[in-house]
Amino acid sequence: MQLNLKNPLAVFDLETTGTNISTDRIVEISVVKIMPDGEEIIKTMKINPTIPIPVETSMIHGIYDKDVKDAPTFKSIAKSLAEFLSGCDLGGFNCLKFDIPLLVEEFLRVDVEFDTSSRKFVDAQKIFHMMEKRTLTAAYKFYCGKSLEDAHSAEADTLATAAVIKAQVERYEGQEVTNPMGKVIGTVANDMKNLHEVSAANMVDLAGRFVTNEEGVEVFNFGKHRHKPVEDILKAEPGYYDWMMKGDFPLDTKRKLTQIKLRGFNAR
């Protein structure tokens, strides 16, 4: 179908050096500009972020430092990009929380005007989550074909969850499971070791502040050191341990942090 548009709609996606809006940079942008008459204009370009791309991030989107070393910087293309997006409403997938804020941040860094106050936004992810619920009630209906009565009572929720797990194993048994980087991590099988591996194999602490990377090394899963080995940061910045221990982190997270610190100390 053709969208009913008054203004052009620029649906775009960013590949970046990371997920921190304040400090990370764009390495690729792709825009499909949908005109009111239905014409689509596509523009895709790689961008030199002027900072290193972490290997863990490159493994996700496939763009490495060598791929952008000769690409233009955002500053050099900012004015032409702003002109291309002039008068456009904006759309994307998770664009409200990430792509739009990061794009605006990049324009602000290079002092190029990019006013969003008069633009309309559409986020496909938000519509997806609103219309295709990701609740236990929705899962019970999807997998078991039944309506969940007395939702949010402990016993009803427990019985429904058990039924969903059984139905998931029956539905997906033998199918491959991939991680966010597209790597196959196994196949669904009817045993707890397997179900743990596809559900929580990279967990370190229960709050998810640390996870294991592809090499099985504990890395930070938040903040400025996201994707960096915990042990390396504790050696390079001893004060970071004290900051976390004094901070508002769960006791389990602090316990795991201490275990990693002591292991590194004993290995010297």
C-alpha positions as CSV (number, residue, x, y, z in Angstrom):
1,M,0.0,0.0,0.0
2,Q,1.0,3.6,-0.4
3,L,1.4,5.7,2.7
4,N,-0.8,8.8,3.0
5,L,1.8,11.5,3.3
6,K,1.8,15.3,3.4
7,N,5.5,15.6,3.8
8,P,8.3,13.2,2.6
9,L,9.0,10.5,5.2
10,A,12.7,9.7,5.7
11,V,12.9,6.2,7.1
12,F,16.5,5.7,8.2
13,D,18.9,3.4,10.1
14,L,22.3,4.0,11.6
15,E,25.2,1.7,12.2
16,T,27.4,3.2,14.9
17,T,30.5,2.7,17.0
18,G,28.3,1.8,20.0
19,T,25.0,2.5,21.8
20,N,26.0,5.6,23.9
21,I,24.2,8.6,22.3
22,S,26.6,11.1,23.9
23,T,29.9,9.5,22.9
24,D,29.4,7.1,20.0
25,R,29.4,8.0,16.3
26,I,27.8,7.0,13.1
27,V,29.7,4.7,10.7
28,E,26.9,4.2,8.2
29,I,23.6,5.8,7.5
30,S,20.9,4.6,5.1
31,V,17.8,6.6,4.2
32,V,14.8,5.8,2.1
33,K,13.0,9.0,1.4
34,I,9.4,8.3,0.6
35,M,7.7,11.1,-1.3
36,P,4.0,11.9,-1.0
37,D,3.5,10.5,-4.6
38,G,5.1,7.2,-3.6
39,E,8.5,7.7,-5.1
40,E,11.3,6.3,-3.0
41,I,14.8,7.9,-3.0
42,I,17.5,5.8,-1.4
43,K,20.8,7.2,0.0
44,T,23.3,5.1,1.8
45,M,26.8,6.1,2.8
46,K,29.6,5.0,5.1
47,I,31.0,7.6,7.4
48,N,34.4,7.9,9.1
49,P,33.5,8.2,12.8
50,T,37.0,9.7,13.6
51,I,37.2,7.3,16.6
52,P,38.0,3.5,16.6
53,I,35.1,1.1,16.1
54,P,35.2,-1.5,18.9
55,V,35.8,-5.0,17.5
56,E,32.7,-6.3,19.4
57,T,30.6,-3.7,17.6
58,S,32.1,-4.4,14.2
59,M,31.2,-8.1,14.6
60,I,27.6,-7.0,14.8
61,H,27.3,-4.8,11.8
62,G,30.3,-5.9,9.8
63,I,31.9,-2.5,9.4
64,Y,35.6,-2.3,10.6
65,D,38.0,0.6,10.8
66,K,39.5,-0.2,7.5
67,D,36.1,0.0,5.8
68,V,35.7,3.7,6.8
69,K,39.2,5.1,6.9
70,D,38.7,6.8,3.5
71,A,35.0,7.6,4.0
72,P,33.9,11.2,4.6
73,T,33.5,12.5,8.1
74,F,30.0,13.4,9.4
75,K,31.1,17.1,9.5
76,S,31.9,17.0,5.7
77,I,28.5,15.6,4.8
78,A,26.3,17.2,7.5
79,K,25.0,20.1,5.4
80,S,24.1,18.0,2.4
81,L,22.5,15.4,4.6
82,A,20.5,18.1,6.4
83,E,19.4,19.4,3.0
84,F,18.3,15.9,1.9
85,L,16.3,15.5,5.0
86,S,14.8,19.0,4.9
87,G,11.0,19.0,5.3
88,C,11.0,15.3,6.0
89,D,9.2,13.5,8.8
90,L,11.3,10.8,10.3
91,G,10.8,7.1,10.8
92,G,12.8,4.0,11.8
93,F,12.9,1.0,14.1
94,N,13.7,2.0,17.7
95,C,14.4,5.4,16.2
96,L,12.9,7.4,19.1
97,K,15.3,6.0,21.7
98,F,18.4,5.7,19.6
99,D,18.6,6.7,15.9
100,I,17.0,10.1,16.0
101,P,18.7,11.3,19.3
102,L,22.1,10.1,17.9
103,L,21.6,11.8,14.5
104,V,20.6,15.1,16.2
105,E,23.7,14.8,18.5
106,E,25.9,14.4,15.4
107,F,24.4,17.5,13.8
108,L,24.9,19.5,17.0
109,R,28.5,18.5,17.3
110,V,29.3,20.1,13.9
111,D,27.0,23.1,14.4
112,V,24.6,22.2,11.6
113,E,21.0,23.2,12.2
114,F,18.7,20.2,12.2
115,D,15.4,21.2,13.9
116,T,13.1,18.4,14.8
117,S,10.4,20.4,16.6
118,S,8.1,20.6,13.5
119,R,8.7,17.1,12.3
120,K,6.5,14.0,12.9
121,F,8.0,10.7,14.0
122,V,7.0,7.1,13.4
123,D,8.8,4.3,15.3
124,A,8.0,0.8,13.8
125,Q,9.3,-0.9,16.9
126,K,7.0,1.0,19.2
127,I,4.0,0.1,17.0
128,F,5.2,-3.5,16.9
129,H,5.4,-3.7,20.7
130,M,2.1,-2.0,21.2
131,M,0.2,-4.2,18.7
132,E,2.0,-7.5,19.2
133,K,2.2,-7.7,22.9
134,R,5.2,-9.3,24.6
135,T,3.4,-10.2,27.8
136,L,2.8,-13.6,29.4
137,T,-0.9,-13.3,28.5
138,A,0.1,-12.8,24.8
139,A,2.7,-15.6,24.9
140,Y,0.1,-18.0,26.4
141,K,-2.3,-17.1,23.7
142,F,0.3,-17.5,21.0
143,Y,1.9,-20.7,22.1
144,C,-1.0,-22.4,23.8
145,G,-4.0,-20.9,22.0
146,K,-5.7,-20.1,25.3
147,S,-6.8,-17.0,27.2
148,L,-5.0,-16.5,30.5
149,E,-7.6,-16.2,33.3
150,D,-6.6,-14.5,36.5
151,A,-3.5,-13.0,35.0
152,H,-1.1,-11.6,37.6
153,S,-2.1,-14.0,40.2
154,A,1.0,-16.0,41.1
155,E,-0.4,-19.5,40.6
156,A,-2.1,-18.7,37.2
157,D,1.0,-17.0,35.9
158,T,3.2,-19.9,37.1
159,L,1.0,-22.5,35.4
160,A,0.9,-20.4,32.2
161,T,4.6,-20.0,32.1
162,A,5.2,-23.7,32.5
163,A,2.8,-24.4,29.7
164,V,4.5,-21.8,27.5
165,I,8.0,-23.4,28.1
166,K,6.7,-26.8,27.1
167,A,5.0,-25.4,24.0
168,Q,8.2,-23.5,23.0
169,V,10.3,-26.6,23.2
170,E,7.7,-28.6,21.2
171,R,7.5,-25.8,18.6
172,Y,11.2,-25.0,18.2
173,E,12.9,-28.3,18.9
174,G,15.7,-28.8,16.4
175,Q,15.7,-25.2,15.2
176,E,18.9,-23.2,15.2
177,V,19.2,-20.3,17.6
178,T,21.4,-17.2,16.7
179,N,22.7,-14.5,19.0
180,P,22.3,-10.8,18.2
181,M,25.5,-10.9,16.1
182,G,23.9,-13.6,13.9
183,K,26.2,-16.4,15.1
184,V,24.5,-19.8,15.6
185,I,24.8,-20.7,19.3
186,G,23.0,-24.0,19.2
187,T,19.7,-25.7,18.5
188,V,16.7,-25.9,20.7
189,A,16.6,-29.3,22.5
190,N,14.5,-30.8,25.2
191,D,17.0,-30.6,28.0
192,M,17.8,-28.0,30.6
193,K,21.5,-27.6,29.7
194,N,20.5,-26.6,26.2
195,L,17.7,-24.4,27.3
196,H,20.0,-22.6,29.7
197,E,22.6,-22.1,26.9
198,V,20.0,-20.5,24.6
199,S,18.5,-18.4,27.4
200,A,21.3,-17.3,29.7
201,A,24.6,-18.7,28.8
202,N,26.4,-15.4,28.6
203,M,25.1,-14.1,32.0
204,V,27.7,-13.2,34.6
205,D,25.6,-11.2,37.2
206,L,21.9,-11.5,37.5
207,A,21.3,-7.8,36.8
208,G,23.1,-8.1,33.4
209,R,25.7,-5.5,34.2
210,F,28.4,-8.0,33.0
211,V,28.1,-10.6,30.3
212,T,30.6,-12.9,28.5
213,N,31.7,-12.0,25.0
214,E,32.4,-14.4,22.1
215,E,35.7,-15.5,23.8
216,G,34.0,-16.2,27.1
217,V,35.6,-13.1,28.7
218,E,33.5,-11.1,31.2
219,V,32.9,-7.6,29.8
220,F,30.9,-4.6,30.9
221,N,27.4,-4.4,29.6
222,F,26.7,-0.7,30.4
223,G,28.3,2.7,30.5
224,K,31.5,4.0,29.0
225,H,33.3,0.7,29.2
226,R,30.6,-1.3,27.5
227,H,32.0,-4.4,25.7
228,K,35.4,-3.9,27.4
229,P,36.9,-6.7,29.6
230,V,36.1,-6.1,33.3
231,E,39.5,-7.4,34.5
232,D,41.3,-5.0,32.1
233,I,39.4,-2.0,33.3
234,L,39.9,-2.8,36.9
235,K,43.7,-2.9,36.3
236,A,43.7,0.3,34.2
237,E,41.3,2.2,36.4
238,P,41.4,0.9,40.0
239,G,39.0,3.7,41.1
240,Y,36.3,2.2,38.9
241,Y,35.9,-0.7,41.3
242,D,35.5,1.7,44.3
243,W,32.9,3.7,42.3
244,M,30.8,0.6,41.6
245,M,31.1,-0.7,45.1
246,K,29.8,2.6,46.5
247,G,27.2,2.9,43.8
248,D,23.6,1.8,43.6
249,F,24.3,-1.6,42.1
250,P,22.8,-4.9,43.3
251,L,24.8,-6.9,45.9
252,D,25.1,-9.8,43.4
253,T,26.7,-7.4,40.9
254,K,29.2,-6.2,43.5
255,R,30.0,-9.8,44.5
256,K,30.7,-10.8,41.0
257,L,32.9,-7.7,40.5
258,T,34.9,-8.5,43.6
259,Q,35.3,-12.1,42.4
260,I,36.7,-10.9,39.1
261,K,39.0,-8.4,40.9
262,L,40.4,-11.0,43.3
263,R,40.9,-13.5,40.5
264,G,43.0,-11.0,38.6
265,F,44.9,-10.1,41.7
266,N,45.7,-13.8,42.5
267,A,46.8,-14.4,38.9
268,R,49.6,-11.9,39.2
